[in-house]
Amino acid sequence: MKTIEESVVTAMDGSDKELFPYLPFILQDLWEIGTDPDAIIRLVSNYFEYYVDLKVLDLGCGKGAVSVKLSQKLGCTCYGIDAIPEFIEFAQKKAIELKTNHLCTFETGDIRERVKDLSGYDVVILGAIGPVFGDYYTTLTALSKCINKNGIFIIDDGYIENNSDYNHPLIQKQSSILQQIDSARMQLIADETINQDNIRNSNDNILKNLKKRCYELIDKYPDKKNLFLNYIQKQVEENYALENKVICSTMVISKK
């Protein structure tokens, strides 16, 4: 199993775990790091009729943008977990600022371990965190006890079209994902494809801020120049894949 540092760096499109302690600085200008909170709000609204009693588990919550905005809009309770303490501190401050701190709880921790003790949630969100738990079958099986009988998973991810010859070490073909969902005794009930222009605009904004902070770190730590330059290059490559080779979608999955 990867260390939590390796898993977090991979989720942030990096390849060197040495990058881990610098991520808070690199991403300091961004609140919404990955998943679009509006998409999550829309999907939860579509599936449930009443919101105030909903319990939401946000795994790999980052700086809490999804949880804070979801609770602000729908009045549900959200519990977010992330491995980066600075992200959790930011999320807690945002919850206070937007007056949702009575609905949002945030905790620093390894989601792979914490989920073993969690259950009774109506919604479990995995927002652009990559294969932290493994493939879809392993992930859904491991998290099955976290959701209620009528609960849902919302997974923000990408997949490769079945007829594509493109390969990526972390992204699967659509057919493989569907087979794994079925093998886990679950079903895909919604698949909202993300607009390419939205992906491109988000990627451009993230890359602009990321590059700025990486170059500041290069000035401060010239001996680590390659570490930060490689991260920039990796981000450029991932952006190209997301914009041209991969279908980015937000999937809703339920138990059969």
C-alpha positions in Angstrom: 0.0 0.0 0.0 1.2 3.5 -0.8 2.0 5.8 2.1 -0.6 8.6 2.6 1.9 11.1 1.4 2.3 9.2 -1.9 -1.5 8.9 -2.3 -2.0 12.6 -1.7 0.7 13.6 -4.2 -0.8 11.2 -6.8 -4.2 12.7 -6.3 -2.7 16.1 -6.9 -1.2 14.9 -10.2 2.3 14.6 -8.8 4.8 11.8 -8.9 7.3 12.5 -6.1 6.2 12.2 -2.5 8.9 14.8 -1.6 6.4 17.3 -2.9 3.9 16.6 -0.1 5.0 19.2 2.5 5.0 21.9 -0.2 1.4 21.3 -1.5 -0.2 23.8 0.9 2.1 26.6 -0.3 1.7 25.6 -4.0 -2.1 25.5 -3.8 -2.6 28.4 -1.4 -4.5 30.5 -4.0 -7.1 27.9 -4.7 -10.2 26.9 -2.6 -11.9 24.6 -5.2 -9.1 22.3 -6.0 -10.9 19.6 -7.9 -14.6 18.8 -7.9 -17.1 21.4 -8.8 -19.3 22.0 -5.8 -22.3 23.1 -8.0 -22.3 19.7 -9.7 -22.4 17.9 -6.4 -25.2 20.2 -5.1 -27.2 19.5 -8.3 -26.8 15.7 -8.1 -27.7 15.5 -4.4 -30.7 17.7 -5.1 -31.8 15.5 -8.0 -31.6 12.3 -5.9 -33.1 13.3 -2.6 -36.3 15.1 -1.8 -35.4 16.3 1.7 -32.0 17.6 2.5 -31.7 18.8 6.1 -31.5 15.3 7.5 -28.8 14.1 5.1 -25.5 13.0 6.4 -22.6 13.5 3.9 -19.1 12.1 4.1 -16.6 14.0 2.0 -13.4 11.8 1.6 -10.3 13.6 0.6 -12.2 16.9 1.1 -9.3 19.2 0.3 -10.1 22.7 1.6 -13.7 21.9 2.2 -15.3 23.8 -0.7 -17.7 21.0 -1.6 -18.8 20.4 2.0 -19.2 24.0 2.9 -21.1 25.0 -0.2 -23.3 21.9 0.0 -24.3 22.5 3.6 -24.8 26.2 2.9 -27.1 25.5 0.0 -29.0 22.4 1.3 -28.7 22.6 5.1 -27.3 19.0 5.3 -24.5 18.0 7.7 -21.1 17.2 6.2 -18.1 15.5 7.6 -14.8 16.1 5.6 -11.5 14.2 6.0 -8.2 15.1 4.4 -4.6 14.2 5.1 -3.2 17.8 4.8 -3.6 19.7 8.1 -3.4 23.1 6.4 -6.3 22.2 4.1 -8.4 21.2 7.1 -7.5 24.4 8.9 -8.6 26.4 5.9 -11.8 24.4 5.6 -12.7 25.1 9.2 -12.1 28.8 8.8 -14.3 28.9 5.6 -17.1 27.1 7.4 -17.0 29.8 10.1 -16.8 32.6 7.5 -19.8 31.2 5.7 -21.7 30.3 8.8 -21.8 26.6 8.2 -19.6 25.5 11.1 -22.6 24.1 12.9 -23.2 21.8 9.9 -19.6 21.0 8.8 -17.0 19.0 10.7 -13.5 18.6 9.3 -10.7 16.3 10.4 -7.1 15.6 9.5 -6.6 11.9 8.8 -5.9 9.0 6.5 -9.3 8.2 4.8 -8.2 4.6 4.2 -8.1 4.0 7.9 -10.9 6.3 9.1 -13.6 4.8 6.9 -13.3 1.5 8.8 -15.1 3.1 11.7 -17.7 5.1 9.7 -21.3 4.2 8.8 -24.8 5.6 8.4 -24.1 8.2 5.6 -26.6 9.1 2.9 -23.9 10.5 0.6 -20.3 9.6 0.2 -18.2 11.9 -2.0 -14.9 11.0 -3.6 -14.1 14.2 -5.4 -11.2 13.9 -7.9 -9.0 12.0 -5.4 -7.9 9.2 -7.7 -7.5 5.5 -6.8 -6.7 6.0 -3.2 -8.6 2.9 -2.2 -7.7 1.0 -5.4 -9.9 0.2 -8.4 -13.6 0.8 -8.4 -14.5 -2.7 -7.1 -12.1 -2.4 -4.2 -13.2 1.2 -3.5 -16.9 0.5 -3.5 -16.5 -2.8 -1.5 -14.4 -1.0 1.1 -16.9 1.8 1.5 -20.1 -0.2 1.2 -20.7 -0.2 4.9 -20.3 3.6 5.1 -23.6 4.3 3.2 -27.2 3.6 4.1 -29.3 1.2 2.1 -30.6 4.0 0.0 -27.5 6.1 0.1 -25.3 7.1 -2.9 -21.7 7.5 -3.9 -20.7 10.5 -5.9 -17.4 10.0 -7.6 -15.7 12.7 -9.7 -13.3 11.0 -12.0 -12.3 10.4 -15.6 -12.5 7.4 -17.9 -11.2 6.4 -21.3 -13.7 5.6 -24.0 -13.9 2.0 -24.9 -12.8 2.4 -28.5 -9.8 4.6 -27.6 -6.2 3.3 -27.9 -5.1 5.8 -25.2 -3.6 4.4 -22.0 -3.1 6.0 -18.6 -1.7 4.3 -15.5 -4.5 5.7 -13.3 -7.5 6.0 -15.6 -9.6 3.0 -16.7 -11.7 2.2 -19.7 -15.4 2.9 -19.2 -16.4 -0.7 -19.7 -14.0 -1.8 -17.0 -15.4 0.7 -14.5 -19.0 -0.5 -15.3 -18.0 -4.1 -14.8 -16.4 -3.4 -11.5 -19.4 -1.4 -10.3 -21.6 -4.4 -11.1 -19.3 -6.8 -9.4 -19.5 -4.7 -6.3 -23.3 -5.3 -6.4 -23.9 -1.7 -7.2 -25.2 0.3 -10.2 -24.5 3.5 -12.0 -27.6 5.7 -11.8 -26.3 8.9 -13.2 -23.2 10.0 -15.2 -22.8 13.7 -15.7 -20.1 14.6 -18.3 -18.2 17.7 -17.5 -18.1 20.4 -20.2 -14.7 20.6 -22.0 -14.7 24.4 -21.8 -15.2 24.2 -18.0 -12.4 21.7 -17.7 -10.1 23.9 -19.7 -10.9 27.0 -17.8 -10.4 25.3 -14.5 -7.2 23.7 -15.6 -5.8 27.0 -16.8 -6.6 28.8 -13.6 -5.1 26.1 -11.4 -2.0 25.9 -13.6 -1.4 29.6 -13.6 -1.5 29.8 -9.8 0.4 26.6 -9.4 3.3 27.7 -11.6 3.5 31.1 -9.8 4.0 29.4 -6.5 6.3 26.7 -7.8 8.6 29.4 -9.2 8.6 31.1 -5.8 9.7 27.9 -4.3 12.4 27.5 -6.8 13.8 30.9 -5.8 13.6 29.8 -2.2 14.9 26.3 -2.6 17.1 26.2 -5.7 18.4 22.8 -4.9 14.8 21.5 -5.4 14.3 23.1 -8.7 13.8 19.9 -10.6 11.1 18.8 -8.1 9.0 21.8 -8.8 9.7 22.0 -12.5 8.7 18.3 -12.8 5.5 19.0 -11.0 4.6 21.8 -13.4 5.3 19.5 -16.3 3.3 16.7 -14.8 0.4 19.1 -14.4 0.6 20.2 -18.0 0.6 16.6 -19.2 -2.4 15.7 -17.0 -4.3 18.8 -18.2 -3.7 17.8 -21.8 -5.0 14.3 -21.1 -8.1 15.6 -19.3 -8.9 18.0 -22.1 -8.2 15.8 -25.0 -8.0 12.1 -24.2 -10.3 11.4 -21.2 -14.0 11.8 -20.5 -14.3 13.7 -17.2 -17.5 12.9 -15.4 -19.3 12.9 -12.0 -20.9 9.6 -11.4 -23.7 8.6 -9.0 -23.6 5.0 -7.8 -26.1 3.2 -5.5 -26.5 -0.2 -4.1 -28.6 -2.6 -6.0 
